[in-house]
């Protein structure tokens, strides 16, 4: 059976990777844009690969959206 491994990172590490405040990461978790995993009673971790879903390119001025 194939296994998948997830690189789980902290909220602070996630915020540093995408250069935002940790509060922004928490807000994205609350609104459902990011999935968080609770490890034990207090620790919260995120899948590092899921952060890419938050990043979207900004279209150039005058460009037609596809």
ChimeraX commands (.cxc) that place a marker at each C-alpha (Angstrom):
marker #1 position 0.00,0.00,0.00 radius 0.5
marker #1 position 1.54,3.36,-1.00 radius 0.5
marker #1 position 2.09,5.84,1.77 radius 0.5
marker #1 position 2.17,9.58,1.44 radius 0.5
marker #1 position 4.21,11.75,3.71 radius 0.5
marker #1 position 3.27,15.25,4.59 radius 0.5
marker #1 position 5.74,17.85,5.69 radius 0.5
marker #1 position 3.88,19.33,8.64 radius 0.5
marker #1 position 5.00,22.77,9.76 radius 0.5
marker #1 position 3.96,25.17,12.49 radius 0.5
marker #1 position 1.85,28.27,11.98 radius 0.5
marker #1 position 4.93,30.44,12.51 radius 0.5
marker #1 position 6.91,28.47,9.91 radius 0.5
marker #1 position 4.03,28.71,7.43 radius 0.5
marker #1 position 3.79,32.46,7.97 radius 0.5
marker #1 position 7.54,32.84,7.43 radius 0.5
marker #1 position 7.41,30.81,4.20 radius 0.5
marker #1 position 4.76,33.01,2.60 radius 0.5
marker #1 position 5.92,36.16,4.41 radius 0.5
marker #1 position 2.73,37.03,6.25 radius 0.5
marker #1 position 1.85,37.48,9.92 radius 0.5
marker #1 position 0.93,34.28,11.81 radius 0.5
marker #1 position -2.48,35.85,12.47 radius 0.5
marker #1 position -3.10,35.80,8.71 radius 0.5
marker #1 position -2.38,32.06,8.62 radius 0.5
marker #1 position -4.79,31.53,11.53 radius 0.5
marker #1 position -7.43,33.59,9.69 radius 0.5
marker #1 position -7.01,31.41,6.57 radius 0.5
marker #1 position -7.47,28.31,8.73 radius 0.5
marker #1 position -10.63,29.78,10.28 radius 0.5
marker #1 position -12.14,30.63,6.87 radius 0.5
marker #1 position -11.27,27.20,5.45 radius 0.5
marker #1 position -8.61,28.24,2.93 radius 0.5
marker #1 position -6.02,26.13,4.77 radius 0.5
marker #1 position -6.41,22.79,6.49 radius 0.5
marker #1 position -4.85,22.53,9.94 radius 0.5
marker #1 position -4.10,19.37,11.86 radius 0.5
marker #1 position -4.13,19.19,15.63 radius 0.5
marker #1 position -1.27,17.16,17.09 radius 0.5
marker #1 position -2.04,16.53,20.72 radius 0.5
marker #1 position -4.10,18.94,22.79 radius 0.5
marker #1 position -2.32,22.17,21.81 radius 0.5
marker #1 position -0.09,21.79,18.75 radius 0.5
marker #1 position -1.40,22.84,15.34 radius 0.5
marker #1 position 0.39,21.89,12.14 radius 0.5
marker #1 position -0.16,22.58,8.45 radius 0.5
marker #1 position 0.83,20.71,5.32 radius 0.5
marker #1 position 3.59,22.76,3.67 radius 0.5
marker #1 position 2.42,21.73,0.18 radius 0.5
marker #1 position -1.01,23.24,0.81 radius 0.5
marker #1 position 0.48,26.74,1.16 radius 0.5
marker #1 position 0.99,26.85,-2.61 radius 0.5
marker #1 position -2.79,26.93,-3.01 radius 0.5
marker #1 position -2.87,30.36,-1.38 radius 0.5
marker #1 position -0.47,31.89,-3.88 radius 0.5
marker #1 position -2.09,33.23,-7.03 radius 0.5
marker #1 position -0.47,35.31,-9.76 radius 0.5
marker #1 position -1.70,38.84,-10.27 radius 0.5
marker #1 position -2.67,39.43,-13.92 radius 0.5
marker #1 position -0.92,42.20,-15.79 radius 0.5
marker #1 position -2.84,45.38,-16.48 radius 0.5
marker #1 position -4.98,45.02,-19.58 radius 0.5
marker #1 position -4.59,41.23,-19.67 radius 0.5
marker #1 position -7.66,39.16,-20.38 radius 0.5
marker #1 position -8.52,36.67,-17.64 radius 0.5
marker #1 position -8.83,33.12,-18.90 radius 0.5
marker link #1:1,2 radius 0.2
marker link #1:2,3 radius 0.2
marker link #1:3,4 radius 0.2
marker link #1:4,5 radius 0.2
marker link #1:5,6 radius 0.2
marker link #1:6,7 radius 0.2
marker link #1:7,8 radius 0.2
marker link #1:8,9 radius 0.2
marker link #1:9,10 radius 0.2
marker link #1:10,11 radius 0.2
marker link #1:11,12 radius 0.2
marker link #1:12,13 radius 0.2
marker link #1:13,14 radius 0.2
marker link #1:14,15 radius 0.2
marker link #1:15,16 radius 0.2
marker link #1:16,17 radius 0.2
marker link #1:17,18 radius 0.2
marker link #1:18,19 radius 0.2
marker link #1:19,20 radius 0.2
marker link #1:20,21 radius 0.2
marker link #1:21,22 radius 0.2
marker link #1:22,23 radius 0.2
marker link #1:23,24 radius 0.2
marker link #1:24,25 radius 0.2
marker link #1:25,26 radius 0.2
marker link #1:26,27 radius 0.2
marker link #1:27,28 radius 0.2
marker link #1:28,29 radius 0.2
marker link #1:29,30 radius 0.2
marker link #1:30,31 radius 0.2
marker link #1:31,32 radius 0.2
marker link #1:32,33 radius 0.2
marker link #1:33,34 radius 0.2
marker link #1:34,35 radius 0.2
marker link #1:35,36 radius 0.2
marker link #1:36,37 radius 0.2
marker link #1:37,38 radius 0.2
marker link #1:38,39 radius 0.2
marker link #1:39,40 radius 0.2
marker link #1:40,41 radius 0.2
marker link #1:41,42 radius 0.2
marker link #1:42,43 radius 0.2
marker link #1:43,44 radius 0.2
marker link #1:44,45 radius 0.2
marker link #1:45,46 radius 0.2
marker link #1:46,47 radius 0.2
marker link #1:47,48 radius 0.2
marker link #1:48,49 radius 0.2
marker link #1:49,50 radius 0.2
marker link #1:50,51 radius 0.2
marker link #1:51,52 radius 0.2
marker link #1:52,53 radius 0.2
marker link #1:53,54 radius 0.2
marker link #1:54,55 radius 0.2
marker link #1:55,56 radius 0.2
marker link #1:56,57 radius 0.2
marker link #1:57,58 radius 0.2
marker link #1:58,59 radius 0.2
marker link #1:59,60 radius 0.2
marker link #1:60,61 radius 0.2
marker link #1:61,62 radius 0.2
marker link #1:62,63 radius 0.2
marker link #1:63,64 radius 0.2
marker link #1:64,65 radius 0.2
marker link #1:65,66 radius 0.2
view
